[in-house]
Amino acid sequence: MATTRIQQKMKEVGSAKRDGHRDRLNSEEFAQIFKEMATRPEIYFLLVRYASYADCMSTDDLLLFLEAEQGMTRVTKDDCLKIIDKYEPSKEGRRKGQLGIDGFTAYLLSEECDIFDPDQKKVCQDMTHPLSHYFIATSHNTYLMEDQLKGPSSTEAYIKSLQKGCRCVELDCWDGPNDEPIIYHGHTLTTKITFKSVIEAINGHAFCNSDYPVILSIENHCSIKQQQAMAHFMKNIFGSRLYTEAVDENTTTQPSPRDLKGKILVKCKKLPPDIDANEGYVTDEDEGSESTETKKKNNKKDGLVKKHKLAKELSELVNWCKSTRFIDFQVSLQKQKYWELTSFNESLALKLANNSPEEFVNHNKRFLSRIYPSGMRIDSSNYNPQDLWNCGCQLVALNYQTAGLMMDLYHGRFAQNGNSGYILKPAIMREEIAYFSANTRDVIPGVSPQILHLKIISGHQFPKPKGAGSKGDVTDPYVLVEVFGIPADCAEERTKTVPHNGYNPLFDESFEYQINLPEMALVRLVVLDDDFIGDEFIGQYTIPFECMQTGYRHIRLLSNTGEPIPNCTLFVHIAITNKRGGGKTHKRGMSVRKNKRHKDYTSMKSIGVKSIDETFKVAIQPLRDGADLRDNVQVALAGFKENCGLASISNIKQCIRLLASRIGGSGEHVSLALIMKGGYPYLEAQGIIPEILKRALISFDTLVCECKALIQNAESVHERILHSQQAGLEWHEELNSMCQKAGLKGRKLNKSVENFAWNIRVLKGQADLMMQAMKECQEYMKQVQEAAVSTGLIKELSSTEL
């Protein structure tokens, strides 16, 4: 609590006292002042909404709050008592099993109510895919602590990067004194460190944060003798950690992160297998070989390919990360091997991303791509990694030493999956037969768009921006909300400015965003100080969309260097609903769509070959049946919420709770009970039923009927869609020849291949959505029963009934 605020409050109290003791407080006065200053009104009003008593929550109240607001399922009264015992400060409250405002505030500020999904704090993704199917945390010029012109080099930079989850570090190697190679940014004033000390630092910290493989990206400028020294140091220091097994050249895929757990790989050039000598020549097209784009262009004009000598000892350490020259995507498709990796300057990579996004995505399904910053970034600034992630590039290298927006995005992206440094790419970027363009603004085939409902409620203890002194201690904060992802998902909005209040500003503003590819989206919340001279940074937090927990959450803001700011939080409410089915049932609703007019059915695209088009036409009817089943549930759900008088982002448990409370407070001889018929819940009312309750009960019956219809038909529709997909896949190997026989060439041929991949991906995605919708409906029925038990509309159910 700010000292100035306490002093101001004491002055106010002192000036109001008339007993001559303006500088003294008795115990009751002190308690009253503390309560006034410590109680946050937005949290107090939230507590009152659920409290059965004046200002305390019982275990039943807390259970309802956890299920209805926080999206928690299967909560018991024992769970609620544990929360009360842990967070309620008063002995009386703990004895009675009641949670007061102080305990409730402490709970909402605890890690249990953090916005970040705890399941993502450990490795939770499938780690058995090939390396090319993952985004890999990658550092550029890892040895530097500052800029790349005259900044210091240090082993500490490697340690910090590895501790942050980095899995690919760079070693810029040059000849050093006493036949010992050194690392620094060549031909600059950056300081030098020994290669050996770097290898020792990596060995000591490579797996302190993650067990998954570390890649050493070696930029080799050394003589043969010092290359041999490099190999000697790596073999002796790393020992069995160094992965030295030769690649089976008949292999058709890369190993997985799990296969390479605890191993260190070397990325470098490699000699041809037929060379028996201790050294040989290799092309030199990687990052360090040219300092500017101009030299590369000149070399191409002259027909020159620069070469340098490579020691056999160093070459033998290279296996799954052999550096190779990129010519174009067609050449890579025909000649590049699975163990070969290409490096792209950011300018070339962005050019390919803009001009050939589909080909870039397909290239990265099979091969690793490393992107590095332009040599013109002498201040070690960073480019936007999202643009390259959208194309499936795995090793998007940034300058870890340079804090700012780009590193905020980077750390936000890799915070998921246990901060392991490996993030599984979306299926549409991995599957062989799938069409995806990073520049698309259309709905992604087979992916259900989701709607993020974000309410910025309040802030707490925002510090004065560092270095800002133009307004003294005054802070005028506002919140900037940014969404990063594919172009169709990018957005930016801001709240109003709250003048002269950095202690507890109240924003109370809501925003809504459609997220078309949830796995790629990042949400960044930035708090800024509104100043006519230039808005100053106060704090930020960046989180993957898939890691956001719904409900009332506190966000602990981070400084510009990524460190937590003590006691500095944003209080928000998160709701996520699906535009067309799917989603995580326990915390994401289905659709808010209310009418059934102008249905936009998912369609099949024309291939231009009659026999193949006829195969896909068979899928049209099951696709429509599935869409109708899902849409009917969505419309019924939206209608039920509306008739209960609740917003579209509310959930079923809130609806049932509201109905129960209306019955209890009606004052009429009306009773409501839930009964089970054929395994499905129905609400029965007795007495004189108000019209508003009748409408709600009718809409509830409609919802149950639509859920029942979907559950009973989902497997059949799913099977029919998958059968159509399998029938389509049978044409895959003959696709090109059949298209050519049909007279399709050039762009028309490419379009036919794209449409084929689109159809296959749509069918798989729609089949998956059907099964997800079935699970959702089953979960809805369970939630109805659980809410009925907690509100007293039904007796306690047995596990078989649930």
LINQUITA-V330227 format. One record per pair of residues at least 24 apart in sequence whose ideal C-beta (glycine too) atoms are under 7 Angstrom apart, sorted by the first residue. I is the first residue (numbers start at 1). J is the second residue. D is the distance in whole Angstrom. If there is no record, write none. Layout:
i->{I	I}
j->{J	J}
d->{D	D}
//
This chain:
i->{1	2	4	5	9	9	39	40	40	42	42	42	42	43	43	43	43	44	46	47	47	55	55	56	56	56	56	57	57	57	58	58	59	60	62	63	64	64	67	68	68	68	68	69	69	70	70	71	71	71	71	73	83	108	108	109	113	113	113	114	114	115	115	115	115	115	115	116	116	117	117	120	120	120	121	122	123	123	123	124	124	125	125	126	127	127	127	127	128	128	129	129	129	130	130	130	131	131	131	131	131	132	132	132	132	132	132	132	133	133	133	134	134	134	134	134	134	135	135	135	135	135	136	136	136	136	136	136	137	137	137	137	137	138	138	138	138	138	138	139	139	139	139	139	139	140	140	140	140	140	140	141	141	141	141	141	142	142	142	143	143	143	143	143	144	144	144	144	145	146	146	147	147	147	148	148	148	148	148	149	149	149	150	150	150	151	152	153	153	153	153	153	153	154	155	155	155	155	157	158	158	158	159	159	161	162	162	162	162	163	163	163	164	164	165	165	165	165	165	165	166	166	167	167	167	167	167	167	167	168	168	168	169	169	169	170	170	171	171	171	171	171	172	172	173	173	173	173	173	173	174	174	175	175	175	179	179	179	180	181	181	181	181	186	186	195	195	196	199	199	199	200	203	203	206	207	209	210	210	210	211	211	212	212	212	212	212	213	213	213	213	213	214	215	215	215	216	216	216	217	217	218	218	218	219	219	219	220	221	224	224	224	227	227	227	228	228	230	231	231	231	231	234	238	242	243	244	245	246	247	247	247	251	252	253	254	254	255	257	265	265	266	266	266	267	267	267	268	268	268	269	269	270	270	270	271	271	271	278	278	279	279	279	279	280	281	281	282	282	282	283	283	284	285	286	286	287	287	291	292	293	329	329	329	332	332	336	338	340	341	341	341	342	342	343	343	344	344	345	345	346	346	346	346	346	347	349	349	350	353	353	353	353	357	357	357	357	358	358	358	360	361	361	361	361	361	364	364	364	364	365	365	365	365	368	368	369	369	369	370	370	371	371	371	372	373	382	382	385	385	386	386	389	390	390	390	391	392	392	403	403	403	404	408	408	408	409	409	409	411	411	412	412	412	412	412	413	413	416	416	416	426	426	426	428	431	433	433	433	434	434	435	435	435	435	438	439	440	440	441	441	443	444	444	445	445	445	445	446	446	446	446	446	447	447	447	448	448	448	448	448	448	448	449	449	449	449	449	450	450	450	450	450	450	451	451	451	451	451	452	452	452	452	452	453	453	453	453	453	454	454	454	454	455	455	455	456	456	456	456	456	457	457	457	457	457	458	458	458	458	458	459	459	459	460	460	460	460	461	461	461	462	462	462	462	463	463	463	464	465	465	465	465	468	468	470	470	471	474	475	475	476	476	476	477	477	477	477	477	477	478	478	479	479	479	479	480	480	481	481	482	482	483	483	483	484	484	484	485	485	485	485	485	486	486	486	488	489	489	489	489	497	514	515	518	518	519	521	523	525	525	527	527	539	539	548	549	549	550	550	550	550	550	575	577	577	580	581	581	581	581	582	582	582	585	585	585	586	589	589	590	590	590	590	591	591	592	592	593	593	593	594	594	596	596	599	599	601	602	602	602	604	605	605	605	606	607	607	607	608	608	608	608	608	609	609	609	612	612	615	615	615	616	616	616	618	619	619	619	622	622	622	622	623	623	625	626	626	626	626	629	629	629	629	630	630	632	633	633	633	633	633	636	636	636	636	637	639	639	640	640	640	643	643	643	644	652	652	652	652	653	653	656	656	656	656	657	657	659	660	660	660	662	666	672	673	673	674	674	674	676	680	680	680	681	681	681	707	707	707	710	710	710	711	711	711	714	714	714	714	717	718	718	718	721	721	721	721	722	724	725	725	725	725	728	728	728	729}
j->{37	503	473	503	33	37	101	105	504	457	458	506	571	101	104	105	108	101	552	101	104	100	101	93	98	99	100	98	99	104	97	98	97	790	99	790	657	790	653	651	653	654	657	551	552	551	552	550	551	586	587	586	107	552	554	554	552	553	554	553	554	543	548	549	553	555	574	543	547	547	549	416	417	547	418	418	417	418	420	417	418	417	424	424	256	257	258	422	256	258	256	424	430	253	254	256	254	255	256	257	368	254	364	365	366	367	368	394	424	425	430	257	394	422	423	424	425	389	394	413	423	425	167	168	394	395	421	422	165	166	167	414	421	166	168	370	395	396	397	166	168	169	170	397	400	170	372	373	397	398	399	170	172	185	380	399	169	170	400	172	183	184	193	198	185	190	380	401	401	380	401	378	379	380	185	188	190	378	380	188	189	378	188	189	190	190	191	183	184	190	191	192	193	193	193	197	198	201	401	198	201	202	201	205	400	205	206	208	209	205	208	209	400	411	209	210	414	419	420	421	400	421	210	212	213	214	215	421	422	215	217	395	202	216	217	217	219	198	216	217	218	219	219	288	218	219	220	221	222	230	221	222	222	223	226	225	226	229	229	222	226	229	230	221	288	230	233	233	233	234	237	237	237	238	264	262	419	419	420	421	261	262	257	261	420	421	422	257	260	263	264	265	264	265	267	321	264	266	267	267	370	266	267	268	286	287	288	268	288	279	309	311	310	311	314	311	313	314	311	313	314	317	317	264	317	319	317	319	319	319	320	339	338	338	338	320	338	320	422	320	321	317	318	321	321	323	341	314	318	323	310	323	315	318	322	310	312	315	311	312	309	310	311	312	310	307	309	307	308	310	307	325	308	325	323	343	343	372	375	375	347	356	359	363	363	367	367	366	367	367	368	370	367	369	370	372	369	371	372	374	371	372	373	374	383	374	388	393	387	387	388	391	438	391	437	438	439	435	437	754	391	391	392	429	436	438	391	392	393	394	392	429	430	432	394	395	393	394	395	395	397	395	396	397	397	399	406	407	409	410	484	485	520	438	486	520	438	425	429	560	561	562	560	524	540	542	484	522	542	542	562	522	524	542	543	544	522	544	544	546	547	517	519	520	761	761	732	757	760	757	761	754	757	758	761	486	487	486	488	487	488	516	516	517	758	761	762	765	761	762	764	765	766	516	517	765	578	579	580	581	582	583	769	514	515	516	579	580	515	518	576	578	579	583	512	514	576	577	579	512	513	515	545	576	510	512	575	577	649	481	511	572	574	510	572	573	495	507	509	570	572	507	508	571	572	573	504	505	506	507	571	505	527	570	504	568	569	571	503	567	568	502	527	538	568	538	565	568	502	529	536	537	538	529	536	531	533	531	500	502	529	500	529	530	502	505	527	528	529	538	528	530	507	525	527	570	526	528	511	525	524	526	513	521	523	521	522	524	515	517	520	521	522	516	517	520	516	515	516	517	521	530	579	545	545	546	546	545	548	555	570	557	570	565	568	574	574	587	574	575	576	587	588	649	648	649	630	630	769	772	773	769	772	773	775	776	779	779	649	651	633	634	637	776	634	638	638	648	634	635	638	635	638	631	635	627	631	627	627	762	766	759	755	758	759	755	752	755	756	739	742	744	748	752	738	739	742	731	738	727	728	731	724	728	759	724	721	724	763	717	720	721	724	721	766	717	717	721	766	770	709	710	713	717	710	773	706	706	707	710	773	777	699	702	703	706	703	699	702	699	700	703	695	696	699	696	780	783	784	787	783	787	784	787	788	791	787	791	696	791	792	793	693	690	793	793	794	788	793	794	801	704	708	781	781	784	785	777	780	781	773	774	777	774	777	778	770	771	773	774	770	767	770	771	763	766	767	770	767	763	760	763	764	767	759	760	763	760}
d->{7	5	6	6	6	6	6	6	7	5	5	7	7	7	7	5	6	6	7	6	5	6	6	7	4	6	5	7	4	7	7	6	5	7	6	6	6	6	5	7	5	4	6	5	6	4	7	5	5	6	3	5	6	6	6	5	7	6	6	7	7	6	6	6	4	5	7	6	6	5	5	5	7	5	6	4	6	4	5	6	7	5	4	6	6	5	4	7	5	5	6	6	7	5	4	6	5	7	7	7	6	6	6	7	6	6	5	6	6	6	5	6	6	5	6	6	6	6	6	7	4	6	5	6	5	5	6	6	5	5	5	5	4	7	4	7	4	6	4	5	7	5	6	6	5	6	5	6	4	6	5	6	7	6	7	6	4	5	7	7	5	7	6	7	7	6	6	6	6	7	6	6	5	5	5	6	7	6	5	5	6	5	7	4	6	6	5	6	5	5	5	6	5	7	6	5	6	4	6	6	5	6	6	5	5	5	6	7	7	7	6	6	7	7	5	6	5	4	7	4	7	6	7	6	7	6	6	4	7	4	6	5	7	6	7	5	7	6	6	7	5	7	5	6	6	6	6	6	5	6	5	6	5	5	5	6	6	6	6	5	4	6	5	6	7	6	6	5	5	6	5	6	5	6	6	6	6	7	4	5	5	6	4	6	5	6	5	6	4	5	7	6	5	5	5	6	6	5	6	5	7	6	6	4	7	6	4	6	6	5	6	5	7	4	5	5	5	6	7	4	5	6	6	5	7	7	6	6	6	5	6	5	6	7	6	6	5	7	5	6	5	5	5	7	4	6	6	7	5	6	6	5	5	4	5	6	6	4	7	5	5	7	5	6	6	5	6	6	7	5	6	6	5	5	5	5	6	5	5	6	7	7	4	5	6	7	6	7	7	7	4	6	7	6	5	6	6	5	7	6	6	7	5	5	5	6	6	7	6	6	6	5	6	6	5	4	5	7	5	7	4	6	5	6	5	6	7	4	6	7	7	7	6	7	5	6	5	6	7	4	6	7	5	6	5	7	4	7	6	6	5	7	7	4	6	7	5	6	4	5	5	7	7	6	6	5	6	6	6	7	6	5	7	3	6	6	6	6	5	7	5	6	4	6	6	7	6	5	5	6	4	5	4	4	6	6	6	7	7	6	4	6	6	5	5	5	4	6	5	5	6	2	6	7	6	6	5	7	5	6	4	7	6	6	7	5	4	7	5	5	6	5	7	6	6	6	7	5	6	7	5	6	7	6	7	6	4	7	5	7	5	6	6	5	6	4	5	5	5	7	6	7	6	5	6	6	6	6	5	6	5	5	7	6	6	7	5	7	6	5	5	4	6	5	6	7	6	6	7	5	3	6	6	6	5	7	6	7	5	3	5	7	6	4	6	5	6	7	6	6	6	5	6	6	6	7	4	6	6	6	4	7	5	6	6	7	4	7	7	6	5	4	7	7	5	6	5	5	6	6	5	4	7	6	5	6	6	4	7	6	6	6	7	5	6	6	7	7	5	6	6	4	7	4	7	6	7	4	5	7	5	5	5	7	7	5	4	7	7	6	6	5	6	6	3	7	6	4	5	7	6	6	5	6	6	7	7	6	7	6	6	5	4	5	6	6	5	6	6	7	6	5	7	5	5	6	5	5	7	5	6	7	7	6	5	5	6	4	6	5	4	5	7	7	6	5	5	7	6	5	6	4	6	7	7	5	5	5	6	5	7	6	7	5	4	4	6	5	7	4	6	5	5	4	4	5	6	5	6	7	5	4	6	4	6	6	6	6	6	4	7	6	6	7	6	6	7	4	5	4	7	6	6	6	6	5	6	4	6	6	6	6	5	6	5	6	5	7	7	4	5	5	5	6	6	6	4	7	5	6	6	4	6	7	6	6	7	6}
//
